[in-house]
Amino acid sequence: MATANLDDLNQALKALELTLPLSLDQFLAKRRELLHTWDPARYATLTNNPKQYMQMCKQAEEMTRKIETASRIVNEWFATRNHRLT
């Protein structure tokens, strides 16, 4: 994967609702929080309306993809600064 540029990093931080300066612990905690919030399985019991469930589930899947993409960029940023990733 090519090194993320500053614009990519800023977009990733915005998607993760984070700002610099940033510690690895802050990043990991926020990532866990967002992945829990947008876990598609959480939407299974929110409605009995299949159409509404599918819309909510698709939105959660899209947000999960965005979180994972942003996380990869931030992980790369930490890795280039010799931080240990867990």
Jmol script that loads the backbone (N, CA, C; Angstrom):
load data "model"
ATOM      1  N   MET A   1       0.844  -1.181   0.000  1.00  0.00           N
ATOM      2  CA  MET A   1       0.000   0.000   0.000  1.00  0.00           C
ATOM      3  C   MET A   1       0.889   1.243   0.000  1.00  0.00           C
ATOM      4  N   ALA A   2       0.597   2.183  -0.850  1.00  0.00           N
ATOM      5  CA  ALA A   2       1.369   3.409  -0.934  1.00  0.00           C
ATOM      6  C   ALA A   2       1.153   4.255   0.314  1.00  0.00           C
ATOM      7  N   THR A   3       2.155   5.039   0.647  1.00  0.00           N
ATOM      8  CA  THR A   3       2.054   5.896   1.816  1.00  0.00           C
ATOM      9  C   THR A   3       0.942   6.916   1.618  1.00  0.00           C
ATOM     10  N   ALA A   4       0.105   7.050   2.639  1.00  0.00           N
ATOM     11  CA  ALA A   4      -1.003   7.996   2.581  1.00  0.00           C
ATOM     12  C   ALA A   4      -0.456   9.418   2.622  1.00  0.00           C
ATOM     13  N   ASN A   5      -1.055  10.283   1.828  1.00  0.00           N
ATOM     14  CA  ASN A   5      -0.629  11.675   1.873  1.00  0.00           C
ATOM     15  C   ASN A   5      -1.421  12.409   2.948  1.00  0.00           C
ATOM     16  N   LEU A   6      -1.093  13.657   3.167  1.00  0.00           N
ATOM     17  CA  LEU A   6      -1.712  14.433   4.233  1.00  0.00           C
ATOM     18  C   LEU A   6      -3.211  14.588   4.033  1.00  0.00           C
ATOM     19  N   ASP A   7      -3.662  14.763   2.794  1.00  0.00           N
ATOM     20  CA  ASP A   7      -5.097  14.881   2.523  1.00  0.00           C
ATOM     21  C   ASP A   7      -5.831  13.597   2.888  1.00  0.00           C
ATOM     22  N   ASP A   8      -5.231  12.453   2.523  1.00  0.00           N
ATOM     23  CA  ASP A   8      -5.836  11.162   2.873  1.00  0.00           C
ATOM     24  C   ASP A   8      -5.928  11.008   4.388  1.00  0.00           C
ATOM     25  N   LEU A   9      -4.859  11.395   5.084  1.00  0.00           N
ATOM     26  CA  LEU A   9      -4.841  11.295   6.535  1.00  0.00           C
ATOM     27  C   LEU A   9      -5.916  12.182   7.151  1.00  0.00           C
ATOM     28  N   ASN A  10      -6.025  13.416   6.664  1.00  0.00           N
ATOM     29  CA  ASN A  10      -7.045  14.327   7.197  1.00  0.00           C
ATOM     30  C   ASN A  10      -8.453  13.801   6.959  1.00  0.00           C
ATOM     31  N   GLN A  11      -8.703  13.231   5.793  1.00  0.00           N
ATOM     32  CA  GLN A  11     -10.027  12.658   5.508  1.00  0.00           C
ATOM     33  C   GLN A  11     -10.293  11.456   6.404  1.00  0.00           C
ATOM     34  N   ALA A  12      -9.275  10.644   6.621  1.00  0.00           N
ATOM     35  CA  ALA A  12      -9.428   9.473   7.487  1.00  0.00           C
ATOM     36  C   ALA A  12      -9.719   9.903   8.919  1.00  0.00           C
ATOM     37  N   LEU A  13      -9.004  10.901   9.401  1.00  0.00           N
ATOM     38  CA  LEU A  13      -9.246  11.394  10.752  1.00  0.00           C
ATOM     39  C   LEU A  13     -10.649  11.959  10.885  1.00  0.00           C
ATOM     40  N   LYS A  14     -11.106  12.657   9.870  1.00  0.00           N
ATOM     41  CA  LYS A  14     -12.461  13.207   9.895  1.00  0.00           C
ATOM     42  C   LYS A  14     -13.492  12.074   9.936  1.00  0.00           C
ATOM     43  N   ALA A  15     -13.290  11.045   9.130  1.00  0.00           N
ATOM     44  CA  ALA A  15     -14.213   9.904   9.112  1.00  0.00           C
ATOM     45  C   ALA A  15     -14.259   9.207  10.465  1.00  0.00           C
ATOM     46  N   LEU A  16     -13.125   9.208  11.158  1.00  0.00           N
ATOM     47  CA  LEU A  16     -13.051   8.563  12.468  1.00  0.00           C
ATOM     48  C   LEU A  16     -13.367   9.534  13.612  1.00  0.00           C
ATOM     49  N   GLU A  17     -13.712  10.765  13.262  1.00  0.00           N
ATOM     50  CA  GLU A  17     -14.054  11.796  14.249  1.00  0.00           C
ATOM     51  C   GLU A  17     -12.887  12.049  15.200  1.00  0.00           C
ATOM     52  N   LEU A  18     -11.674  12.135  14.636  1.00  0.00           N
ATOM     53  CA  LEU A  18     -10.463  12.356  15.423  1.00  0.00           C
ATOM     54  C   LEU A  18      -9.701  13.562  14.884  1.00  0.00           C
ATOM     55  N   THR A  19      -8.814  14.100  15.711  1.00  0.00           N
ATOM     56  CA  THR A  19      -7.939  15.195  15.297  1.00  0.00           C
ATOM     57  C   THR A  19      -6.537  14.938  15.831  1.00  0.00           C
ATOM     58  N   LEU A  20      -5.570  15.603  15.219  1.00  0.00           N
ATOM     59  CA  LEU A  20      -4.193  15.548  15.707  1.00  0.00           C
ATOM     60  C   LEU A  20      -4.027  16.582  16.802  1.00  0.00           C
ATOM     61  N   PRO A  21      -3.196  16.381  17.781  1.00  0.00           N
ATOM     62  CA  PRO A  21      -2.351  15.216  18.020  1.00  0.00           C
ATOM     63  C   PRO A  21      -3.201  14.024  18.451  1.00  0.00           C
ATOM     64  N   LEU A  22      -2.681  12.848  18.153  1.00  0.00           N
ATOM     65  CA  LEU A  22      -3.441  11.621  18.360  1.00  0.00           C
ATOM     66  C   LEU A  22      -2.526  10.524  18.881  1.00  0.00           C
ATOM     67  N   SER A  23      -2.995   9.867  19.932  1.00  0.00           N
ATOM     68  CA  SER A  23      -2.231   8.722  20.430  1.00  0.00           C
ATOM     69  C   SER A  23      -2.808   7.446  19.823  1.00  0.00           C
ATOM     70  N   LEU A  24      -2.010   6.418  19.829  1.00  0.00           N
ATOM     71  CA  LEU A  24      -2.464   5.122  19.321  1.00  0.00           C
ATOM     72  C   LEU A  24      -3.646   4.612  20.139  1.00  0.00           C
ATOM     73  N   ASP A  25      -3.601   4.799  21.449  1.00  0.00           N
ATOM     74  CA  ASP A  25      -4.706   4.357  22.302  1.00  0.00           C
ATOM     75  C   ASP A  25      -6.010   5.086  21.975  1.00  0.00           C
ATOM     76  N   GLN A  26      -5.923   6.389  21.724  1.00  0.00           N
ATOM     77  CA  GLN A  26      -7.121   7.152  21.351  1.00  0.00           C
ATOM     78  C   GLN A  26      -7.701   6.628  20.044  1.00  0.00           C
ATOM     79  N   PHE A  27      -6.809   6.381  19.094  1.00  0.00           N
ATOM     80  CA  PHE A  27      -7.251   5.872  17.795  1.00  0.00           C
ATOM     81  C   PHE A  27      -7.939   4.519  17.935  1.00  0.00           C
ATOM     82  N   LEU A  28      -7.306   3.606  18.653  1.00  0.00           N
ATOM     83  CA  LEU A  28      -7.873   2.264  18.801  1.00  0.00           C
ATOM     84  C   LEU A  28      -9.207   2.292  19.544  1.00  0.00           C
ATOM     85  N   ALA A  29      -9.322   3.143  20.568  1.00  0.00           N
ATOM     86  CA  ALA A  29     -10.576   3.243  21.319  1.00  0.00           C
ATOM     87  C   ALA A  29     -11.698   3.782  20.433  1.00  0.00           C
ATOM     88  N   LYS A  30     -11.401   4.799  19.653  1.00  0.00           N
ATOM     89  CA  LYS A  30     -12.415   5.395  18.776  1.00  0.00           C
ATOM     90  C   LYS A  30     -12.824   4.407  17.690  1.00  0.00           C
ATOM     91  N   ARG A  31     -11.859   3.675  17.147  1.00  0.00           N
ATOM     92  CA  ARG A  31     -12.159   2.673  16.121  1.00  0.00           C
ATOM     93  C   ARG A  31     -13.106   1.611  16.674  1.00  0.00           C
ATOM     94  N   ARG A  32     -12.790   1.111  17.868  1.00  0.00           N
ATOM     95  CA  ARG A  32     -13.671   0.110  18.505  1.00  0.00           C
ATOM     96  C   ARG A  32     -15.071   0.669  18.718  1.00  0.00           C
ATOM     97  N   GLU A  33     -15.142   1.911  19.203  1.00  0.00           N
ATOM     98  CA  GLU A  33     -16.433   2.545  19.460  1.00  0.00           C
ATOM     99  C   GLU A  33     -17.258   2.654  18.175  1.00  0.00           C
ATOM    100  N   LEU A  34     -16.639   3.135  17.108  1.00  0.00           N
ATOM    101  CA  LEU A  34     -17.362   3.313  15.844  1.00  0.00           C
ATOM    102  C   LEU A  34     -17.772   1.970  15.231  1.00  0.00           C
ATOM    103  N   LEU A  35     -16.890   0.986  15.303  1.00  0.00           N
ATOM    104  CA  LEU A  35     -17.243  -0.328  14.752  1.00  0.00           C
ATOM    105  C   LEU A  35     -18.389  -0.959  15.539  1.00  0.00           C
ATOM    106  N   HIS A  36     -18.422  -0.735  16.836  1.00  0.00           N
ATOM    107  CA  HIS A  36     -19.536  -1.244  17.638  1.00  0.00           C
ATOM    108  C   HIS A  36     -20.834  -0.517  17.268  1.00  0.00           C
ATOM    109  N   THR A  37     -20.754   0.801  17.155  1.00  0.00           N
ATOM    110  CA  THR A  37     -21.941   1.603  16.821  1.00  0.00           C
ATOM    111  C   THR A  37     -22.510   1.208  15.473  1.00  0.00           C
ATOM    112  N   TRP A  38     -21.651   0.963  14.499  1.00  0.00           N
ATOM    113  CA  TRP A  38     -22.099   0.680  13.132  1.00  0.00           C
ATOM    114  C   TRP A  38     -22.097  -0.805  12.776  1.00  0.00           C
ATOM    115  N   ASP A  39     -22.040  -1.674  13.755  1.00  0.00           N
ATOM    116  CA  ASP A  39     -22.095  -3.114  13.498  1.00  0.00           C
ATOM    117  C   ASP A  39     -23.452  -3.457  12.876  1.00  0.00           C
ATOM    118  N   PRO A  40     -23.473  -3.963  11.639  1.00  0.00           N
ATOM    119  CA  PRO A  40     -24.748  -4.260  10.970  1.00  0.00           C
ATOM    120  C   PRO A  40     -25.651  -5.204  11.767  1.00  0.00           C
ATOM    121  N   ALA A  41     -25.086  -6.096  12.538  1.00  0.00           N
ATOM    122  CA  ALA A  41     -25.894  -7.042  13.321  1.00  0.00           C
ATOM    123  C   ALA A  41     -26.738  -6.334  14.375  1.00  0.00           C
ATOM    124  N   ARG A  42     -26.327  -5.174  14.805  1.00  0.00           N
ATOM    125  CA  ARG A  42     -27.090  -4.424  15.815  1.00  0.00           C
ATOM    126  C   ARG A  42     -28.457  -3.977  15.291  1.00  0.00           C
ATOM    127  N   TYR A  43     -28.614  -3.909  13.994  1.00  0.00           N
ATOM    128  CA  TYR A  43     -29.847  -3.389  13.420  1.00  0.00           C
ATOM    129  C   TYR A  43     -30.910  -4.465  13.228  1.00  0.00           C
ATOM    130  N   ALA A  44     -30.574  -5.696  13.509  1.00  0.00           N
ATOM    131  CA  ALA A  44     -31.506  -6.806  13.296  1.00  0.00           C
ATOM    132  C   ALA A  44     -32.755  -6.695  14.164  1.00  0.00           C
ATOM    133  N   THR A  45     -32.628  -6.156  15.360  1.00  0.00           N
ATOM    134  CA  THR A  45     -33.773  -6.105  16.280  1.00  0.00           C
ATOM    135  C   THR A  45     -34.400  -4.721  16.388  1.00  0.00           C
ATOM    136  N   LEU A  46     -33.973  -3.789  15.571  1.00  0.00           N
ATOM    137  CA  LEU A  46     -34.499  -2.435  15.684  1.00  0.00           C
ATOM    138  C   LEU A  46     -35.853  -2.235  15.013  1.00  0.00           C
ATOM    139  N   THR A  47     -36.195  -3.076  14.083  1.00  0.00           N
ATOM    140  CA  THR A  47     -37.454  -2.899  13.365  1.00  0.00           C
ATOM    141  C   THR A  47     -37.959  -4.236  12.849  1.00  0.00           C
ATOM    142  N   ASN A  48     -39.275  -4.325  12.713  1.00  0.00           N
ATOM    143  CA  ASN A  48     -39.883  -5.510  12.107  1.00  0.00           C
ATOM    144  C   ASN A  48     -40.128  -5.305  10.616  1.00  0.00           C
ATOM    145  N   ASN A  49     -39.790  -4.127  10.112  1.00  0.00           N
ATOM    146  CA  ASN A  49     -39.997  -3.786   8.723  1.00  0.00           C
ATOM    147  C   ASN A  49     -38.758  -4.205   7.921  1.00  0.00           C
ATOM    148  N   PRO A  50     -38.887  -5.261   7.096  1.00  0.00           N
ATOM    149  CA  PRO A  50     -37.707  -5.757   6.358  1.00  0.00           C
ATOM    150  C   PRO A  50     -37.048  -4.705   5.463  1.00  0.00           C
ATOM    151  N   LYS A  51     -37.832  -3.851   4.827  1.00  0.00           N
ATOM    152  CA  LYS A  51     -37.264  -2.836   3.943  1.00  0.00           C
ATOM    153  C   LYS A  51     -36.436  -1.836   4.755  1.00  0.00           C
ATOM    154  N   GLN A  52     -36.979  -1.400   5.879  1.00  0.00           N
ATOM    155  CA  GLN A  52     -36.269  -0.464   6.728  1.00  0.00           C
ATOM    156  C   GLN A  52     -35.005  -1.116   7.305  1.00  0.00           C
ATOM    157  N   TYR A  53     -35.122  -2.371   7.703  1.00  0.00           N
ATOM    158  CA  TYR A  53     -33.957  -3.096   8.225  1.00  0.00           C
ATOM    159  C   TYR A  53     -32.853  -3.152   7.176  1.00  0.00           C
ATOM    160  N   MET A  54     -33.210  -3.490   5.944  1.00  0.00           N
ATOM    161  CA  MET A  54     -32.204  -3.600   4.884  1.00  0.00           C
ATOM    162  C   MET A  54     -31.529  -2.257   4.624  1.00  0.00           C
ATOM    163  N   GLN A  55     -32.295  -1.169   4.659  1.00  0.00           N
ATOM    164  CA  GLN A  55     -31.714   0.158   4.460  1.00  0.00           C
ATOM    165  C   GLN A  55     -30.714   0.473   5.574  1.00  0.00           C
ATOM    166  N   MET A  56     -31.122   0.188   6.811  1.00  0.00           N
ATOM    167  CA  MET A  56     -30.262   0.461   7.955  1.00  0.00           C
ATOM    168  C   MET A  56     -29.026  -0.442   7.924  1.00  0.00           C
ATOM    169  N   CYS A  57     -29.216  -1.677   7.554  1.00  0.00           N
ATOM    170  CA  CYS A  57     -28.106  -2.625   7.488  1.00  0.00           C
ATOM    171  C   CYS A  57     -27.109  -2.203   6.408  1.00  0.00           C
ATOM    172  N   LYS A  58     -27.600  -1.786   5.252  1.00  0.00           N
ATOM    173  CA  LYS A  58     -26.713  -1.329   4.175  1.00  0.00           C
ATOM    174  C   LYS A  58     -25.938  -0.085   4.590  1.00  0.00           C
ATOM    175  N   GLN A  59     -26.609   0.824   5.297  1.00  0.00           N
ATOM    176  CA  GLN A  59     -25.927   2.019   5.782  1.00  0.00           C
ATOM    177  C   GLN A  59     -24.828   1.621   6.774  1.00  0.00           C
ATOM    178  N   ALA A  60     -25.122   0.692   7.658  1.00  0.00           N
ATOM    179  CA  ALA A  60     -24.128   0.229   8.630  1.00  0.00           C
ATOM    180  C   ALA A  60     -22.953  -0.457   7.927  1.00  0.00           C
ATOM    181  N   GLU A  61     -23.234  -1.239   6.902  1.00  0.00           N
ATOM    182  CA  GLU A  61     -22.165  -1.898   6.149  1.00  0.00           C
ATOM    183  C   GLU A  61     -21.274  -0.871   5.465  1.00  0.00           C
ATOM    184  N   GLU A  62     -21.867   0.160   4.892  1.00  0.00           N
ATOM    185  CA  GLU A  62     -21.102   1.215   4.228  1.00  0.00           C
ATOM    186  C   GLU A  62     -20.241   1.972   5.244  1.00  0.00           C
ATOM    187  N   MET A  63     -20.809   2.298   6.398  1.00  0.00           N
ATOM    188  CA  MET A  63     -20.045   2.994   7.426  1.00  0.00           C
ATOM    189  C   MET A  63     -18.897   2.121   7.932  1.00  0.00           C
ATOM    190  N   THR A  64     -19.141   0.830   8.066  1.00  0.00           N
ATOM    191  CA  THR A  64     -18.089  -0.087   8.500  1.00  0.00           C
ATOM    192  C   THR A  64     -16.947  -0.104   7.490  1.00  0.00           C
ATOM    193  N   ARG A  65     -17.279  -0.112   6.204  1.00  0.00           N
ATOM    194  CA  ARG A  65     -16.245  -0.055   5.165  1.00  0.00           C
ATOM    195  C   ARG A  65     -15.446   1.249   5.264  1.00  0.00           C
ATOM    196  N   LYS A  66     -16.130   2.369   5.479  1.00  0.00           N
ATOM    197  CA  LYS A  66     -15.447   3.657   5.596  1.00  0.00           C
ATOM    198  C   LYS A  66     -14.526   3.681   6.813  1.00  0.00           C
ATOM    199  N   ILE A  67     -15.001   3.131   7.925  1.00  0.00           N
ATOM    200  CA  ILE A  67     -14.192   3.082   9.147  1.00  0.00           C
ATOM    201  C   ILE A  67     -12.948   2.231   8.919  1.00  0.00           C
ATOM    202  N   GLU A  68     -13.113   1.087   8.275  1.00  0.00           N
ATOM    203  CA  GLU A  68     -11.973   0.204   8.013  1.00  0.00           C
ATOM    204  C   GLU A  68     -10.964   0.855   7.062  1.00  0.00           C
ATOM    205  N   THR A  69     -11.451   1.524   6.040  1.00  0.00           N
ATOM    206  CA  THR A  69     -10.555   2.215   5.097  1.00  0.00           C
ATOM    207  C   THR A  69      -9.792   3.325   5.806  1.00  0.00           C
ATOM    208  N   ALA A  70     -10.506   4.122   6.584  1.00  0.00           N
ATOM    209  CA  ALA A  70      -9.862   5.202   7.331  1.00  0.00           C
ATOM    210  C   ALA A  70      -8.864   4.637   8.340  1.00  0.00           C
ATOM    211  N   SER A  71      -9.212   3.534   8.958  1.00  0.00           N
ATOM    212  CA  SER A  71      -8.320   2.906   9.939  1.00  0.00           C
ATOM    213  C   SER A  71      -7.022   2.437   9.295  1.00  0.00           C
ATOM    214  N   ARG A  72      -7.105   1.902   8.092  1.00  0.00           N
ATOM    215  CA  ARG A  72      -5.888   1.466   7.395  1.00  0.00           C
ATOM    216  C   ARG A  72      -4.956   2.652   7.139  1.00  0.00           C
ATOM    217  N   ILE A  73      -5.528   3.783   6.766  1.00  0.00           N
ATOM    218  CA  ILE A  73      -4.723   4.981   6.500  1.00  0.00           C
ATOM    219  C   ILE A  73      -4.061   5.468   7.787  1.00  0.00           C
ATOM    220  N   VAL A  74      -4.811   5.514   8.871  1.00  0.00           N
ATOM    221  CA  VAL A  74      -4.247   5.977  10.142  1.00  0.00           C
ATOM    222  C   VAL A  74      -3.219   4.967  10.657  1.00  0.00           C
ATOM    223  N   ASN A  75      -3.488   3.673  10.508  1.00  0.00           N
ATOM    224  CA  ASN A  75      -2.511   2.648  10.889  1.00  0.00           C
ATOM    225  C   ASN A  75      -1.201   2.859  10.151  1.00  0.00           C
ATOM    226  N   GLU A  76      -1.300   3.126   8.863  1.00  0.00           N
ATOM    227  CA  GLU A  76      -0.106   3.363   8.046  1.00  0.00           C
ATOM    228  C   GLU A  76       0.645   4.590   8.550  1.00  0.00           C
ATOM    229  N   TRP A  77      -0.097   5.621   8.898  1.00  0.00           N
ATOM    230  CA  TRP A  77       0.513   6.845   9.417  1.00  0.00           C
ATOM    231  C   TRP A  77       1.269   6.547  10.709  1.00  0.00           C
ATOM    232  N   PHE A  78       0.651   5.789  11.613  1.00  0.00           N
ATOM    233  CA  PHE A  78       1.337   5.402  12.844  1.00  0.00           C
ATOM    234  C   PHE A  78       2.564   4.551  12.535  1.00  0.00           C
ATOM    235  N   ALA A  79       2.445   3.629  11.611  1.00  0.00           N
ATOM    236  CA  ALA A  79       3.556   2.730  11.280  1.00  0.00           C
ATOM    237  C   ALA A  79       4.751   3.497  10.730  1.00  0.00           C
ATOM    238  N   THR A  80       4.516   4.542   9.967  1.00  0.00           N
ATOM    239  CA  THR A  80       5.626   5.331   9.414  1.00  0.00           C
ATOM    240  C   THR A  80       6.317   6.155  10.486  1.00  0.00           C
ATOM    241  N   ARG A  81       5.688   6.265  11.625  1.00  0.00           N
ATOM    242  CA  ARG A  81       6.272   7.008  12.743  1.00  0.00           C
ATOM    243  C   ARG A  81       6.810   6.065  13.807  1.00  0.00           C
ATOM    244  N   ASN A  82       7.005   4.809  13.429  1.00  0.00           N
ATOM    245  CA  ASN A  82       7.587   3.785  14.298  1.00  0.00           C
ATOM    246  C   ASN A  82       6.795   3.530  15.564  1.00  0.00           C
ATOM    247  N   HIS A  83       5.479   3.682  15.483  1.00  0.00           N
ATOM    248  CA  HIS A  83       4.627   3.311  16.603  1.00  0.00           C
ATOM    249  C   HIS A  83       4.321   1.823  16.495  1.00  0.00           C
ATOM    250  N   ARG A  84       4.169   1.191  17.621  1.00  0.00           N
ATOM    251  CA  ARG A  84       3.821  -0.230  17.626  1.00  0.00           C
ATOM    252  C   ARG A  84       2.302  -0.341  17.528  1.00  0.00           C
ATOM    253  N   LEU A  85       1.819  -1.057  16.505  1.00  0.00           N
ATOM    254  CA  LEU A  85       0.382  -1.246  16.314  1.00  0.00           C
ATOM    255  C   LEU A  85      -0.054  -2.542  16.962  1.00  0.00           C
ATOM    256  N   THR A  86      -1.243  -2.514  17.555  1.00  0.00           N
ATOM    257  CA  THR A  86      -1.777  -3.720  18.180  1.00  0.00           C
ATOM    258  C   THR A  86      -3.015  -4.161  17.461  1.00  0.00           C
TER     259      THR A  86
END
end "model"
wireframe off; spacefill off
backbone 0.3
color backbone group
